[in-house]
Amino acid sequence: MNKKHIIQNILQHLLKELEATQLAAHNAHLAAIDDQSIAETQYDTVAIEAGYLAEGQSKRVEEIKQSIKQFEQFNSQELAASPTIVLGSLVQLEKGVENNEWLFIAPSAAGFKCEIITDKDNNLTNKITVITPHSPMGQALITKEIDDEITLLIPGINSAKDPDYINEIR
């Protein structure tokens, strides 16, 4: 599986997200300065709320731009396989083997999912989920090796008696 291909999918996603977020920020800014937003009473907060929304969207635009820079730099690095899990590792846990599920440890874009076709003839795909080293799962995986046990306790979802094991690292 080509890590550069995964990074390209993430970059395409981030660029689309950037475009949508820039449009949302622009529209929120226009709403904040629109004549219809002028307060008619002291309790009329439409312009103030639109201003907060524009500010939040602008911050999100900057976060996405930063993520794009990180992935552009990440893409230029050599992402060789390592015996331990590091930034740039593709990890498959035993529970993910049956469904071809992999975790890609990346600097940002957590939660992004894509599918990479591995065998067109047999219609086989690998399902990739991006996680960061700062997430609970990322923290549990970083520096681990093949066959190490991973236990991630999430109250109400699983118990400490439900461990998983690292099946493969690329």
N, C-alpha and C positions, 0 to 999 in steps of 0.2 A: 504494500500500500504506500503510495507516494504522499509524504507529508506536505510537500510543496503544493500538491493539488488540493489538499484540505485547506491550507492557508489561503490559496486563491479563492476557494469557495467562501471562506470567512471574509476576506477582503471585499468580494462582490456584495455580500450581505451588508457589511458595514457601509459601503458606498451608497447602497439603496436606502439604508436607515438614515444616513447623513442627509441625503436629499429630502426625504420625508420630514425629518426633524427641522431642517432649515426652513422648509415651507411652513411648518407649524409655527416656528418662532416668528417668521415674517408676518403671518396672519394674526398671531397674538399681539405683535407690536402694532399692527394697523388697527386692531380693535381697541388697543389702549389709547391711541391718539385720535380715534374717530370722533367726530362731532356728536354722534349719538351716545357716546360714552360719558359725556360731560355730566357730572353729578347735578341732579335737580334738587336734592335735599342732602342733609348731612349724613343720611343713612344710605344713600345711593353709592355703592362701592364697585360698580361695574368696571370703571376705568382702573381702579386700584387692583382689582382682581385680574384684569387682563394684563396689567403691568407685571404682576407677580408671575403669571403664566408665561409671559414673554421672557422674563428673566430666567425662569426655570428651563424653558426650551433652549435658550441661548447657552446655558451651562451644559445642557445635554449635547448640544452641537459640539462644544469644545471637548467633551469627554469622548465623543465618537471620533473626532479628529485625532485625539491623542491615541486612541485604540488603533486607528489606521496607521499612524506613524510606528507604533509598536510592532504591528504585523508586517509592515514594509521592512523594518529592520530585522525582524524575526525571519522573514522570508529570505533574506540575503545570507543568513547564517547557515552553517552546515549542521543539519539536524540528524547526526549519526545516532544509531542505537546505542544505548548505554545499559549496563547490567543493573543499574539502579534507576529509579524513576526520577526524572528531572524535568525542568521546563522543556517542552518540545517532545516529550515521550507520548507514545500511543500505548495505552494500557488496556488489556482485556482481563476482566475478572472472570472467575469460573462461572458465575451466574449469568454472564453475558455471552458465553461460548455458543449456546444453542441458537441464539438469535443474531449472532455476528455483531454484538454490541461492543463498541470501543469507547474509551475516554481519551481525549486529547488534552494534554496539560498545556495551556496557553496563557499568555500574559493578560488577556482580557477576552471579551466576547463570551463570557460564561453563559451557558444555556443554549448557545447556538447548536443546532442539529443539522446534519446533512447525511446523505447516503452516497457512498462511493461504490460504483460498479466494479467488482473484481473479476467476474467471469460472465461475459455477455451471453455465451452459449448456454450456460446453465442458469442464467438469470440470478446470479449470486451478488448480493450487495453487503457492504459493511456499513453499519449504522454508527455514526460518529457523534458524540456529544462533547462539547467543549466545556472544560472546567478550569478554574484557576487554582494556583497553589494556595490562595487565601480562603477558598471555600472549605467547609468541613471535610468533604471527600478529598479535596486536593491536599489538605494538611495530613490526612490519614495516609495518603499514597506516597507523597514526596519522600525520597531516600529508601523506599522499600524495594525489594527484589522479588524475582519469580518465586512462587510458592509461599511467600510471606502471607500471614493472616491479616486481614483488615476487618476491624470491627468499628462500625460507625453507629453510635447510639443516638437515635432521634426519638425523643419521647413521643409516645402515642403511635409511632409508625413501626418501630422494630425494637428488639431487645438485644442486650449484650450477648445473648446466647445464639445470635444469628450471624456468625462470621462469614466472610467471603475470603477467597484466596486469589492471589495474582496468578493468572494463567500464562500471560505472555506480555512482554515489553518490547516495543520496537522503537 
